[in-house]
Amino acid sequence: MKRFIGVDLHKRSFTVCRMDEDEKYTVARYMLTSEGMESFKKHLTKSDEVAVEATGNAAHFARSIQEGVGVVRVINPVQFKVISSSVKKTDAHDAVTIARFLRKGLIPEVRLRSKEESQMGSLIGTRDKLVKLRTILKNKVHAICNGNGVVTRREMFSSEQSLRKILEAPISEGYKVELKVIIEQIRCLDKSIQELSEELTSRAKKLKGHKNVTSITGIGDVTAAIVLNAIGDIRDFSSPGKLAAYLGMVPRVRRSDETLHYGRITKMGNKAARTALVQSAFTAIRYNDYLRAFYLRLKAKKGTGKAIVATARKLLSIVHKTLTNDWVFEDFNRFVLVSSN
């Protein structure tokens, strides 16, 4: 008999509701240990359907049981508000709610990432945090210099020679101690970011589609790693619009009577991928006439911010078509292909 199993997962334990097709159920609690997991898995069958809400350890939990069940569904917590907005918050109640919605086929899912995808996602996240921290420190150096009458540009802080010049600048001793500490941290961050970038580049070259997307002007190895890891299997997206929606690059839509209102992009998807695409779009418009004309036309109507986001979405559409058709560009700026399969 088919069962629908709802799992309320925590760091140290999990509560399980096993519900049959007649909506009769039992509830049990297990410790999240090797012994607890083995005890839980003993009662699983290939006809079972399991759902667990996406948390930090949900992917590991799902991968550890997926061979022993029919289907494992990882719930999208943003779309599945039944639990978070419930007035009754107990582990047993949440597990029963998940099982009940699973039985009715009403579970909104997120894709279960492979172990390799999760590892690359973690690398990307760490690199992103270090880059943001470095930017904060560079902004602080910029502020100290300008506050002492030394005019600088933020791009000056990208080379070792520039950092040494800043330390030699005519700045009061109190600020120099602060600058020395901050610049040393920037140097450490540069080294760490470079190490992570090299690891991402190495991993990216092994991904299907790497050669395709890196043939597009503006997309380098690190951006390819970020975008390809976010996309996963391109066959999951039947159109560029669905891919854009998945990455949160479509506008919010509100309908009132017969009037449609379009707002800012949803930002519901992978933030690192959106950022990488926007950065790539800035590079692409410098060299590609088609994308530059598209950007300038929108910039005149809607301003720089909306124009570059729209151009990034246009670039994502090109990425979708490139991966779907297995294109490799010999000269992207003239849209000349090496091969088309």
C-alpha positions as CSV (number, residue, x, y, z in Angstrom):
1,M,0.0,0.0,0.0
2,K,1.3,3.5,-0.9
3,R,2.1,5.7,2.0
4,F,2.7,9.5,2.2
5,I,5.4,10.4,4.7
6,G,5.7,13.9,6.0
7,V,9.0,14.8,7.8
8,D,9.5,17.7,10.2
9,L,13.3,17.9,10.2
10,H,15.4,19.6,12.9
11,K,19.2,19.6,13.7
12,R,19.1,16.8,16.2
13,S,15.8,15.0,15.6
14,F,12.9,14.6,13.2
15,T,9.3,13.8,13.5
16,V,7.6,11.5,10.9
17,C,3.9,11.1,9.9
18,R,3.1,8.0,7.9
19,M,-0.3,8.4,6.2
20,D,-2.1,5.9,4.0
21,E,-4.4,6.6,1.1
22,D,-7.4,6.6,3.5
23,E,-5.7,9.4,5.5
24,K,-5.1,7.2,8.5
25,Y,-1.7,8.0,10.1
26,T,0.8,7.3,12.7
27,V,3.4,9.7,14.1
28,A,6.9,8.8,15.4
29,R,10.0,10.7,16.5
30,Y,13.6,9.8,15.7
31,M,17.0,11.2,16.7
32,L,19.1,12.5,13.9
33,T,21.9,10.0,14.5
34,S,23.2,7.1,12.4
35,E,21.1,4.8,14.7
36,G,18.0,6.9,14.4
37,M,18.3,7.1,10.6
38,E,18.8,3.3,10.3
39,S,15.7,2.7,12.5
40,F,13.7,5.1,10.2
41,K,15.0,3.6,7.0
42,K,14.0,0.0,8.1
43,H,10.3,1.0,7.8
44,L,10.6,2.5,4.3
45,T,9.4,0.8,1.1
46,K,9.8,1.6,-2.6
47,S,6.2,2.6,-2.8
48,D,6.6,5.4,-0.2
49,E,6.5,9.1,-1.1
50,V,8.4,11.3,1.3
51,A,8.3,15.1,1.7
52,V,10.6,17.2,3.9
53,E,10.8,21.0,4.2
54,A,14.0,22.6,2.8
55,T,16.4,23.3,5.6
56,G,20.2,23.3,6.0
57,N,20.4,19.5,6.3
58,A,17.3,18.6,4.1
59,A,19.4,17.7,1.0
60,H,21.7,15.3,3.0
61,F,18.6,13.7,4.6
62,A,16.8,13.3,1.3
63,R,19.9,11.8,-0.4
64,S,20.4,9.3,2.4
65,I,16.9,7.8,2.0
66,Q,16.1,8.3,-1.8
67,E,17.3,4.8,-2.8
68,G,14.8,3.2,-0.3
69,V,11.7,5.1,-1.4
70,G,9.7,5.9,-4.5
71,V,10.0,9.7,-4.5
72,V,11.6,12.3,-2.2
73,R,10.2,15.8,-2.4
74,V,12.0,18.8,-0.9
75,I,9.4,21.4,0.0
76,N,9.8,25.1,-1.1
77,P,9.2,26.9,2.2
78,V,8.6,30.3,0.5
79,Q,5.6,28.8,-1.4
80,F,4.5,26.4,1.3
81,K,3.2,28.9,4.0
82,V,0.9,26.4,5.6
83,I,3.5,25.5,8.3
84,S,5.1,28.8,9.0
85,S,1.7,30.6,9.3
86,S,0.0,27.9,11.3
87,V,-1.4,28.9,14.7
88,K,-0.6,25.4,16.0
89,K,3.2,24.8,15.9
90,T,4.2,21.4,17.0
91,D,6.5,18.9,15.3
92,A,3.8,16.3,15.1
93,H,1.2,18.8,13.6
94,D,3.7,20.0,11.0
95,A,4.6,16.4,10.0
96,V,0.9,15.5,9.6
97,T,0.3,18.7,7.6
98,I,3.1,17.9,5.2
99,A,1.8,14.3,4.8
100,R,-1.7,15.5,4.1
101,F,-0.7,18.0,1.4
102,L,1.7,15.4,-0.1
103,R,-1.2,12.9,-0.3
104,K,-3.2,15.6,-2.2
105,G,-0.3,16.4,-4.6
106,L,-0.1,20.0,-3.3
107,I,3.6,20.1,-2.3
108,P,5.6,22.9,-4.0
109,E,9.1,21.6,-4.6
110,V,12.6,22.8,-4.9
111,R,15.0,20.7,-6.9
112,L,17.1,18.2,-5.0
113,R,20.7,19.1,-5.7
114,S,23.4,16.4,-6.1
115,K,26.3,16.2,-3.6
116,E,28.6,17.8,-6.2
117,E,26.2,20.7,-6.9
118,S,25.9,21.3,-3.1
119,Q,29.7,21.4,-2.7
120,M,30.0,23.9,-5.6
121,G,27.2,25.9,-4.3
122,S,29.0,26.1,-0.9
123,L,32.2,27.3,-2.6
124,I,30.3,29.9,-4.6
125,G,28.6,31.2,-1.4
126,T,31.9,31.4,0.5
127,R,33.6,33.2,-2.4
128,D,30.6,35.6,-2.6
129,K,30.8,36.5,1.1
130,L,34.6,37.1,0.9
131,V,34.1,39.4,-2.2
132,K,31.5,41.4,-0.3
133,L,33.7,41.7,2.7
134,R,36.6,42.9,0.6
135,T,34.4,45.5,-1.0
136,I,33.4,46.8,2.4
137,L,37.1,47.1,3.4
138,K,38.0,48.8,0.1
139,N,35.1,51.3,0.7
140,K,36.6,52.0,4.1
141,V,40.0,52.7,2.7
142,H,38.5,55.0,0.1
143,A,36.7,56.9,2.8
144,I,39.8,57.3,5.0
145,C,41.9,58.5,2.1
146,N,39.3,61.0,0.9
147,G,38.8,62.2,4.5
148,N,42.5,63.0,4.6
149,G,42.5,64.9,1.3
150,V,44.0,62.0,-0.7
151,V,41.8,61.5,-3.8
152,T,41.4,57.8,-4.7
153,R,39.3,55.7,-7.0
154,R,37.9,52.3,-5.8
155,E,39.5,50.5,-8.7
156,M,42.9,51.6,-7.5
157,F,42.7,49.0,-4.7
158,S,42.9,46.1,-7.1
159,S,46.7,45.9,-7.3
160,E,49.5,45.4,-4.8
161,Q,51.3,48.4,-6.2
162,S,48.3,50.6,-5.5
163,L,47.9,49.3,-2.0
164,R,51.6,50.2,-1.2
165,K,51.1,53.7,-2.6
166,I,48.1,54.2,-0.2
167,L,50.3,53.2,2.8
168,E,52.9,55.8,1.6
169,A,50.3,58.6,1.2
170,P,50.5,61.7,3.5
171,I,47.9,60.5,6.0
172,S,48.0,61.1,9.8
173,E,49.6,58.3,11.9
174,G,46.3,57.3,13.6
175,Y,44.7,56.6,10.3
176,K,47.9,54.9,9.0
177,V,47.6,52.2,11.7
178,E,44.0,51.6,10.7
179,L,44.9,51.5,7.0
180,K,47.8,49.1,7.5
181,V,45.4,46.6,9.3
182,I,42.7,47.0,6.7
183,I,45.1,46.6,3.7
184,E,46.6,43.5,5.2
185,Q,43.1,42.0,5.5
186,I,42.4,43.0,1.8
187,R,45.6,41.1,0.8
188,C,44.5,38.0,2.7
189,L,41.1,38.2,1.1
190,D,42.6,38.6,-2.4
191,K,44.6,35.4,-1.8
192,S,41.6,33.5,-0.5
193,I,39.3,34.7,-3.3
194,Q,41.9,33.7,-5.9
195,E,42.2,30.2,-4.4
196,L,38.4,29.7,-4.4
197,S,38.2,31.1,-8.0
198,E,40.8,28.6,-9.2
199,E,38.9,25.8,-7.6
200,L,35.7,26.9,-9.2
201,T,37.4,27.3,-12.5
202,S,38.7,23.7,-12.3
203,R,35.3,22.4,-11.4
204,A,33.5,24.5,-14.0
205,K,35.6,23.0,-16.8
206,K,34.2,19.6,-16.0
207,L,30.6,20.8,-16.2
208,K,28.4,20.0,-19.2
209,G,27.9,23.3,-21.0
210,H,31.1,25.0,-19.9
211,K,32.5,25.3,-23.4
212,N,29.2,26.6,-24.6
213,V,28.6,29.4,-22.1
214,T,32.2,30.6,-22.0
215,S,32.1,31.2,-25.7
216,I,29.6,34.0,-24.9
217,T,31.4,37.4,-24.5
218,G,31.3,38.5,-20.9
219,I,31.0,35.0,-19.3
220,G,34.3,33.7,-17.9
221,D,35.1,30.5,-16.0
222,V,33.9,31.7,-12.5
223,T,30.6,33.1,-13.9
224,A,30.1,29.9,-15.9
225,A,30.6,27.9,-12.6
226,I,28.0,30.1,-10.8
227,V,25.4,30.1,-13.7
228,L,25.7,26.4,-14.6
229,N,25.5,25.3,-11.0
230,A,22.4,27.4,-10.5
231,I,20.7,26.1,-13.7
232,G,21.5,22.4,-13.3
233,D,19.9,20.5,-16.2
234,I,18.8,22.9,-18.9
235,R,16.1,20.4,-20.0
236,D,14.2,21.4,-16.8
237,F,13.4,24.7,-18.4
238,S,11.4,24.6,-21.6
239,S,11.8,28.3,-22.4
240,P,14.1,31.2,-21.5
241,G,11.2,32.8,-19.6
242,K,10.9,29.8,-17.2
243,L,14.6,29.9,-16.6
244,A,14.4,33.7,-15.9
245,A,11.5,33.1,-13.5
246,Y,13.5,30.3,-11.7
247,L,16.4,32.8,-11.1
248,G,14.1,35.6,-10.0
249,M,14.7,37.8,-13.0
250,V,11.1,38.4,-14.0
251,P,9.0,41.3,-12.8
252,R,6.3,41.0,-10.1
253,V,2.8,41.1,-11.6
254,R,-0.3,42.5,-9.9
255,R,-3.7,42.4,-11.6
256,S,-6.5,44.6,-10.6
257,D,-9.7,44.2,-12.6
258,E,-8.4,44.6,-16.2
259,T,-5.2,46.4,-15.3
260,L,-1.8,44.8,-15.1
261,H,0.9,46.3,-12.9
262,Y,4.5,45.2,-13.3
263,G,6.9,45.9,-10.5
264,R,10.6,45.1,-9.7
265,I,12.0,41.6,-10.4
266,T,11.0,38.9,-7.9
267,K,14.6,38.1,-6.7
268,M,13.2,34.6,-5.7
269,G,16.0,32.6,-7.2
270,N,19.8,32.2,-6.9
271,K,21.2,35.6,-5.9
272,A,24.8,34.8,-6.9
273,A,23.7,33.8,-10.4
274,R,21.7,37.1,-10.8
275,T,24.7,39.1,-9.7
276,A,27.1,37.2,-12.0
277,L,24.8,37.7,-14.9
278,V,24.5,41.5,-14.3
279,Q,28.3,41.8,-14.0
280,S,28.6,39.8,-17.3
281,A,26.1,42.1,-19.0
282,F,28.2,45.1,-18.1
283,T,31.1,43.4,-19.9
284,A,29.0,42.2,-22.8
285,I,27.6,45.6,-23.7
286,R,31.2,47.0,-24.2
287,Y,31.9,44.5,-27.0
288,N,28.6,43.3,-28.5
289,D,26.6,45.7,-30.7
290,Y,23.3,43.9,-30.3
291,L,23.4,43.9,-26.5
292,R,24.8,47.4,-26.3
293,A,21.9,48.8,-28.6
294,F,19.4,46.9,-26.4
295,Y,20.9,48.4,-23.2
296,L,21.1,51.9,-24.5
297,R,17.5,51.9,-25.8
298,L,16.2,50.8,-22.4
299,K,18.5,53.1,-20.5
300,A,17.0,56.1,-22.3
301,K,13.5,55.0,-21.3
302,K,13.9,53.4,-17.9
303,G,17.3,54.4,-16.5
304,T,20.6,52.5,-15.9
305,G,19.4,50.1,-13.2
306,K,16.4,48.6,-15.0
307,A,18.3,48.6,-18.3
308,I,21.2,46.5,-17.1
309,V,18.9,44.0,-15.3
310,A,16.9,43.7,-18.6
311,T,20.1,43.2,-20.5
312,A,21.2,40.5,-18.0
313,R,18.0,38.7,-18.6
314,K,18.5,39.0,-22.4
315,L,22.0,37.5,-21.8
316,L,20.3,34.7,-19.8
317,S,18.0,34.0,-22.7
318,I,21.1,33.6,-24.9
319,V,22.6,31.3,-22.4
320,H,19.4,29.2,-22.5
321,K,19.4,29.0,-26.3
322,T,23.1,28.2,-26.3
323,L,22.8,25.3,-23.9
324,T,19.6,24.0,-25.4
325,N,21.0,23.9,-28.9
326,D,24.6,23.0,-27.9
327,W,26.0,26.1,-29.6
328,V,29.6,27.1,-29.3
329,F,30.5,30.6,-30.7
330,E,33.6,31.2,-32.7
331,D,32.8,34.9,-32.6
332,F,29.9,35.7,-30.3
333,N,29.9,39.4,-31.2
334,R,29.1,38.5,-34.8
335,F,27.0,35.5,-33.7
336,V,29.3,33.1,-35.7
337,L,29.1,29.5,-34.5
338,V,31.9,26.9,-34.4
339,S,29.4,24.2,-34.4
340,S,25.6,23.7,-34.2
341,N,24.4,20.2,-33.4
